[in-house]
């Protein structure tokens, strides 16, 4: 029979509970950050787009979607000069996040906002991308710093871009 002292058993149980908490916390984090566009939503989107005679020149399954995102800090040491930063392009970079995770507007709502704002019909959407839109403070052309807000970018086949704030669903640029 194994004779264990209570303090060792207690320490072992605490360590096991910490490991379990980490595992469960990670599972909750994954569930809260990744969102899947289901078949029913896709059918609704396709109906809305077909009604407005809008074609899509991309695969819906290739769109990265999330439920919650934080802003990121940007500065000229990151060599970020683009007007829109796709999340896929930031995977390899060291990112400093700011603030708390906030819920973002889902893709179907952004499509509806786009149709309302643009009033376009008979067009082709080239791509829809989730990323960040920098709120840039420029003293001169070489100084770049500030925050980038989560945003949805819609690019048409004629290269026109529509960028929507992912927190509010408002059109940022046109």
C-alpha positions in Angstrom: 0.0 0.0 0.0 1.2 3.4 -0.9 1.5 5.9 2.0 1.1 9.5 0.7 1.1 12.5 2.9 -1.8 14.8 2.6 0.3 17.8 1.4 1.6 15.8 -1.6 -1.9 14.7 -2.5 -3.2 18.2 -2.2 -0.3 19.6 -4.4 -0.9 16.9 -7.0 -4.7 17.7 -7.1 -4.0 21.4 -7.5 -1.6 20.8 -10.4 -4.2 18.5 -12.1 -6.9 21.1 -11.6 -4.7 23.8 -13.1 -4.0 21.7 -16.2 -7.7 20.9 -16.5 -8.5 24.7 -16.2 -6.0 25.5 -18.9 -7.4 22.9 -21.2 -11.1 24.0 -20.7 -10.1 27.7 -21.0 -8.5 27.0 -24.3 -11.5 25.2 -25.6 -13.8 28.1 -24.6 -11.4 30.5 -26.2 -11.4 28.6 -29.5 -15.2 28.3 -29.5 -15.6 32.1 -28.9 -13.1 33.2 -31.5 -13.8 31.0 -34.5 -17.1 31.3 -36.3 -18.3 29.0 -39.1 -20.6 30.2 -41.8 -23.1 27.4 -42.0 -25.1 26.1 -45.0 -28.3 27.9 -43.9 -26.5 31.2 -43.7 -24.9 30.6 -47.1 -28.3 29.9 -48.7 -29.6 33.2 -47.3 -26.6 35.1 -48.6 -26.9 33.5 -52.0 -30.5 34.4 -52.2 -29.8 38.0 -51.3 -27.0 38.3 -53.8 -28.9 36.6 -56.6 -31.9 39.0 -56.0 -29.5 41.9 -56.6 -27.9 40.1 -59.6 -24.5 40.0 -57.8 -22.0 37.3 -58.7 -19.2 36.1 -56.5 -15.8 35.2 -58.1 -14.4 33.4 -55.0 -15.0 30.4 -52.7 -17.1 31.2 -49.6 -15.2 28.5 -47.7 -12.0 30.4 -48.1 -13.2 33.3 -46.0 -11.7 33.4 -42.5 -14.4 34.4 -40.0 -14.2 35.0 -36.3 -16.7 36.0 -33.5 -14.4 38.1 -31.4 -11.3 40.3 -32.2 -9.1 42.9 -30.6 -7.5 46.0 -32.1 -3.8 45.8 -32.9 -1.1 48.4 -32.4 0.9 49.3 -35.5 4.0 51.3 -36.0 6.6 52.0 -38.7 9.0 49.4 -37.2 6.5 46.8 -38.5 6.8 48.2 -42.0 3.1 48.3 -42.4 2.1 50.7 -45.1 -1.0 49.0 -46.6 -4.4 50.5 -46.1 -5.9 47.1 -45.3 -4.1 44.3 -43.5 -5.7 40.8 -44.0 -5.5 38.6 -40.9 -3.9 35.8 -42.9 -1.0 38.2 -43.7 -0.4 38.8 -40.0 0.1 35.2 -39.0 3.9 35.3 -39.1 4.2 38.8 -37.6 4.5 39.7 -33.9 1.3 41.5 -33.1 0.6 43.7 -30.0 -3.1 43.5 -29.3 -4.9 46.4 -27.5 -8.1 46.5 -25.5 -10.4 43.6 -25.0 -11.9 41.1 -27.4 -15.1 42.6 -28.8 -17.8 40.9 -30.9 -17.6 41.6 -34.6 -20.4 41.9 -37.1 -21.0 38.6 -38.9 -20.4 38.4 -42.7 -24.2 38.3 -43.7 -24.8 41.6 -41.9 -21.8 43.2 -43.7 -23.1 42.0 -47.1 -26.5 43.6 -46.3 -24.8 46.8 -45.3 -22.7 46.7 -48.5 -25.9 46.3 -50.6 -27.6 49.2 -48.7 -24.6 51.5 -48.9 -23.4 50.9 -52.4 -26.8 50.5 -54.1 -25.0 48.4 -56.8 -26.5 45.8 -58.9 -25.1 43.6 -61.7 -21.6 43.4 -60.3 -19.1 40.7 -59.4 -17.5 40.5 -56.0 -13.9 39.5 -56.4 -13.1 38.9 -52.7 -14.2 39.4 -49.1 -11.5 39.4 -46.5 -11.4 39.8 -42.7 -8.5 42.0 -41.5 -7.5 45.3 -40.0 -7.9 48.9 -41.1 -5.2 51.2 -39.6 -6.3 54.4 -37.9 -3.1 56.2 -38.9 -1.5 59.3 -37.3 0.8 60.7 -40.0 3.1 63.6 -39.2 4.9 63.0 -42.4 5.1 60.1 -44.9 7.7 58.2 -42.9 6.0 58.1 -39.5 3.3 55.5 -39.1 1.8 54.6 -35.8 -1.6 54.0 -34.2 -4.2 51.3 -34.0 -5.8 49.1 -36.5 -9.4 48.2 -36.1 -10.9 44.8 -37.2 -12.6 45.3 -40.6 -14.2 43.5 -43.5 -12.9 44.4 -47.0 -15.1 43.8 -50.1 -13.3 44.1 -53.4 -15.2 44.2 -56.7 -14.0 43.0 -60.1 -13.3 46.6 -61.1 -10.9 46.9 -58.1 -13.2 49.2 -56.1 -12.8 48.5 -52.4 -15.4 48.8 -49.6 -14.0 48.5 -46.0 -16.4 48.1 -43.1 -15.7 48.5 -39.4 -16.1 45.0 -38.0 -17.3 46.3 -34.6 -20.0 48.6 -35.9 -20.7 47.6 -39.5 -20.1 51.1 -40.7 -18.5 51.9 -44.1 -15.0 53.2 -43.4 -13.9 54.1 -46.9 -15.3 54.0 -50.4 
